Amino acid sequence: MMRITTTDPMTLNEVIEVDKAPFLIEGEGPNAIKIYFESEQNREDYLAIEMHGSGDLSGLKEIFDAMAENPNTGSIN
């Protein structure tokens, strides 16, 4: 069964009229989620967000490496 959320992820407002609201479905099967939006613009803005891990993560790797060497945080390796 598909999960459904009526909280617009761009505004965190509850979408009341879901029968008229734009939506999209992320994933497939029982792990799929139907996401409703207050407006088509919010849906488009959501789709324009770069997915985590899809860009150049060299800067993030440097941060993790620095934290691993920090005696206050301990090793994460």
C-alpha positions as CSV (number, residue, x, y, z in Angstrom):
1,M,0.0,0.0,0.0
2,M,1.3,3.4,-0.9
3,R,2.0,6.0,1.8
4,I,0.4,9.4,1.3
5,T,1.3,12.8,2.7
6,T,-0.8,15.9,2.5
7,T,1.8,18.2,4.0
8,D,3.4,20.3,1.3
9,P,7.1,19.7,1.7
10,M,7.9,23.2,0.5
11,T,5.7,25.2,2.9
12,L,4.9,22.5,5.5
13,N,1.2,23.6,5.2
14,E,-1.5,21.0,5.2
15,V,-3.1,20.5,1.7
16,I,-6.8,20.6,2.2
17,E,-8.4,20.0,-1.2
18,V,-6.3,17.0,-2.3
19,D,-8.8,16.3,-5.2
20,K,-7.6,19.6,-6.8
21,A,-4.0,19.6,-5.6
22,P,-0.9,18.8,-7.7
23,F,1.0,15.7,-6.5
24,L,3.8,13.3,-7.5
25,I,4.6,9.8,-6.6
26,E,8.1,9.0,-5.4
27,G,9.3,5.4,-5.4
28,E,7.5,2.2,-6.3
29,G,5.3,-0.5,-4.6
30,P,4.9,-0.4,-0.8
31,N,7.8,2.0,-0.5
32,A,6.1,4.6,-2.7
33,I,4.8,7.9,-1.3
34,K,2.3,10.2,-2.9
35,I,3.1,13.8,-2.0
36,Y,0.5,16.6,-2.4
37,F,1.5,20.2,-3.0
38,E,-0.4,23.5,-2.4
39,S,0.5,24.7,-5.9
40,E,2.1,23.6,-9.2
41,Q,4.9,26.0,-8.5
42,N,5.7,24.3,-5.2
43,R,5.7,20.9,-7.0
44,E,8.1,22.3,-9.7
45,D,10.4,23.8,-7.0
46,Y,10.5,20.5,-5.2
47,L,11.4,18.7,-8.4
48,A,14.2,21.2,-9.0
49,I,15.9,20.4,-5.7
50,E,19.1,18.4,-6.2
51,M,18.9,14.9,-4.7
52,H,21.3,14.2,-1.8
53,G,24.3,12.5,-3.1
54,S,23.8,13.5,-6.7
55,G,26.4,16.3,-6.7
56,D,30.1,16.6,-6.1
57,L,30.6,15.5,-2.5
58,S,34.3,16.2,-2.2
59,G,33.6,19.1,0.2
60,L,31.4,16.8,2.4
61,K,34.1,14.1,2.4
62,E,36.6,16.7,3.6
63,I,34.3,17.6,6.5
64,F,33.8,14.0,7.5
65,D,37.6,13.4,7.3
66,A,38.3,16.4,9.5
67,M,35.7,15.3,12.1
68,A,37.2,11.8,12.1
69,E,40.6,13.3,13.1
70,N,39.1,15.5,15.7
71,P,39.9,14.2,19.2
72,N,36.6,15.7,20.6
73,T,34.4,13.6,18.3
74,G,36.3,10.4,18.2
75,S,36.7,8.2,15.2
76,I,33.9,7.6,12.7
77,N,35.9,5.2,10.7
